[in-house]
C-alpha cells in the first residue's frame, strides 16, 4: 500500500511534534508493507524531492504564510501528481489550505485524517473557516486522534465520533542516538546535583511564563532546551525575576538533548492551553524513564502522564501548584524514581512506534476495505 501524507511543514526544515509523528508513521508502517510519502511546503524547495529516513518528501514552493497557514500555487499540481501513485491520502489537520487542496484536486481516493489539534488561538478566523472545516471533516473516510482524552473533550470531534478512532502517537527508542560518555560527563559536571528539564519550542501555549513564575526563590536548576518566538520575552522575564537557577540552553544537538533527558530529575511540561494536544517532548521523558509534571488541559498530556503514577498533574496556569509539584519531586528522590519507572513502563505498553505503526496499518486496511477500488486520481 502507498500512502501520501500532507502537512504544511516537514523534515528536514521543520522539527516539530507533528513532523515527528509523520516521520515515525512512515518508518514504522514499512514493517506492514506500507510505503509512505510526504507532500509539504518549503520556502526553499530545491531540490523539490528529498529522502528522509526511508521515505520520500515532495516539496512545493511556499508563497505565503498567513495566520500559521502556508499557501502555495505549486501545491495543487504537485498534489495531483503524487496522488496518482498513492492508494490512500493521509491528511494531517489543522492546515486550512489543505482543505482547499482536497476539494480543488477532485481526487477519488480513500482518505484518512489525523486530527492533531483543535484550532485554539485564531478564533476570529475560525468563524470564517468553520464551514469549510466541517465540509472537509465530513468528506474524509475516517479520522484518528491521539488520545481518548482529546476525543472526549473536543467539541469538533464530538460531531464525528462515529468515524473517529484513537491511535496514540509512538516513538522508536532505537531512532534516538546514544549520548556519548564525554557528553554525559560534561553535563553531569555542570549540573552535579541534577535538574528539571523542559524541551520544546517557545510558543504561546507552552506555559513557560508560568514555569518562570514557579521558579521564584527556588534553588534547584531548571534547564530550558529549545528556541522560538517567545524566547526574548522569556529571557527578559527571567532576568526581571532574578532567576539565576534557570538556564536557557537554546536548541541543542540530539546527543546533548538525550544526555539531559537521561540526567534530569524530571521533565516539566507546563503547557496550559489545548493547542498542546499531546506533547511529544513529554512522551520522550516517559521513554527515558523520567517522572513528569504537566497540566490538566483535557488533552493527551494527561494520557501520557497519569497523575500519581507516572508523575504529577497540576491545574493549568497555576504557578503555585507547579512549584509544589517540583518541590515534591526534588525532595523525594525515591518517589521520582518510582514514577519514572512507571512512566517508562507505560511508554512500552502504549506509546512505541511499532505499536503506532501496527495500529495505523489496521486503520488503513479498514478504510480501504470499506469502499470499492478507486482508480481515478
C-alpha angles and dihedrals in degrees: 000000000000118000125191115206121202125200134143096242135024147160137330092030100036126039105187131137097266090049088053091051093051091048092051090047093052091048099043097043091060088078087064096051094263120135115201129204128182129217113197143150127259134183087213105033098169113145090036093202123045136165120238117184105320098333140070127249121205114201125203120196115266110228102173139007114202125169091346090307120120120214127197134180089199096053098078094058091043091049094051091047097049093041091061088069096045130090094199135019116222113197122196112212138244106046110111094197087061089062089057091048090052094056097035093053092055092209123177098207133122109266136205127183128201108209101211099171148348115252102256112162106040095064097155093048090045089064089059094042098044097088092051091044094055092044088054096045090048092052100055119090098229141003129209129191130187104241142022086233092064093045090053096048105037113098090198095053090047087075091056104039091123092066101030124101132181118243110169118219115254139199131208110227090199091062090065114087118235117253111243119239089246093055092046092049092048093056093040090054092049094048106023097163095053131249148219115259135211120185122184150078114301098244131152095260097050093086095223092145086060091050090053091051089051091053095062112125092000122131105202119096118256115197121201114198118191143044136240148137095303097049097105093048092048093049089051091050091051091050092048091051091046093235101174091164094060114090123195104205099175123214111337135193115264092253091060093043091052092048090053092048089053095047100041125106092219143340114250116203111176099176106153105182134068090247082086095076099169119344116232091193089054089052090051089056091053091047090056092048099253128145113241138218115203141150129255103246099146095255140103093290089082090045090059095038112049107197113246093006110059097011143311129303119202135185113278117261093012107130093180093054091046090052091049091052092050091049091052095052093044094051098040107054092170092056090048090052093049093049091046091054090049090049092054091048091051090050091053092049100045116008112049119125090235090058092047092049093050093047094047091048088056091052091048090053091048091052092048093047095051096065140041119265111277114208100173118093 
